[in-house]
Amino acid sequence: MNQAADVITLTIPAKPEFVSIARLTSSGVANRMGYTFDDIEDIKIAVSEACTNAVSHAYRNHETGTINIRLECTQRSLIITVIAMVSVSISIR
């Protein structure tokens, strides 16, 4: 029988200084799940790169935005999803 996954969601401002929060959260979850040190380091790098890309590319021309990180923990895997959410204001004259 499949057990439901535990899901952790984190929303951070799309600013470089908040990327470390996503990295530390994901490493803490991976550690709690029993991943090896090397696996945790790889997870931290992947999360950092995904969040940094969101900050650098998704928000290049926008003032505000957030990054949503979803960590889905099952008995056999950790699935991490990083989503860039952009707020755009348009002025029409």
C-alpha positions as CSV (number, residue, x, y, z in Angstrom):
1,M,0.0,0.0,0.0
2,N,1.3,3.5,-0.9
3,Q,1.6,5.9,1.9
4,A,0.8,9.6,1.2
5,A,3.8,11.8,0.7
6,D,4.6,14.5,3.3
7,V,4.8,17.9,1.5
8,I,6.7,20.9,2.6
9,T,6.2,24.2,0.8
10,L,8.4,27.3,1.1
11,T,7.9,30.7,-0.5
12,I,10.8,33.1,-0.6
13,P,11.3,36.5,-2.2
14,A,13.1,36.3,-5.5
15,K,16.2,37.9,-4.2
16,P,19.7,36.4,-4.1
17,E,20.0,36.7,-0.3
18,F,17.1,34.3,0.2
19,V,18.5,31.4,-2.0
20,S,20.4,30.1,1.0
21,I,17.1,29.5,2.9
22,A,15.9,27.2,0.1
23,R,19.3,25.4,0.1
24,L,19.3,24.9,3.9
25,T,15.7,23.8,4.0
26,S,16.2,21.2,1.3
27,S,19.4,19.9,2.9
28,G,17.7,19.6,6.3
29,V,14.8,17.6,4.8
30,A,17.3,15.4,2.9
31,N,19.3,14.8,6.0
32,R,16.2,13.9,8.0
33,M,15.3,11.4,5.3
34,G,18.6,9.7,5.6
35,Y,20.4,10.8,2.4
36,T,24.2,10.5,2.3
37,F,26.4,13.6,2.7
38,D,27.3,13.5,-1.0
39,D,23.7,13.3,-2.0
40,I,22.8,16.2,0.3
41,E,25.6,18.3,-1.3
42,D,24.3,17.5,-4.7
43,I,20.7,18.4,-3.7
44,K,22.0,21.7,-2.2
45,I,23.8,22.6,-5.5
46,A,20.7,21.7,-7.6
47,V,18.3,23.8,-5.4
48,S,20.8,26.7,-5.4
49,E,21.1,26.6,-9.2
50,A,17.4,26.4,-9.7
51,C,16.6,29.3,-7.4
52,T,19.5,31.4,-8.7
53,N,18.3,30.9,-12.3
54,A,14.8,32.0,-11.2
55,V,16.3,35.2,-9.6
56,S,18.6,35.9,-12.6
57,H,16.3,35.0,-15.5
58,A,12.7,34.9,-14.5
59,Y,12.8,38.2,-12.8
60,R,15.2,40.1,-15.1
61,N,12.6,42.8,-16.1
62,H,10.3,42.6,-13.1
63,E,10.3,44.4,-9.8
64,T,8.7,41.8,-7.6
65,G,8.3,38.1,-7.5
66,T,8.6,35.0,-5.4
67,I,10.0,31.5,-5.7
68,N,7.9,28.6,-4.5
69,I,9.8,25.5,-3.4
70,R,7.9,22.2,-2.9
71,L,9.5,19.3,-1.3
72,E,7.6,16.0,-1.6
73,C,8.9,13.3,0.8
74,T,7.9,9.7,0.1
75,Q,9.4,6.6,1.6
76,R,11.6,6.2,-1.5
77,S,12.3,9.6,-2.8
78,L,12.5,13.4,-2.3
79,I,11.0,15.4,-5.2
80,I,11.9,19.1,-5.2
81,T,10.0,21.5,-7.4
82,V,11.1,25.1,-7.9
83,I,8.6,27.5,-9.4
84,A,9.1,31.2,-10.2
85,M,6.1,33.4,-9.6
86,V,6.2,36.8,-11.3
87,S,4.0,39.8,-10.4
88,V,3.8,42.2,-13.3
89,S,2.1,45.6,-13.3
90,I,1.1,47.2,-16.6
91,S,0.5,50.9,-17.0
92,I,-1.7,51.8,-20.0
93,R,-1.9,55.4,-21.1
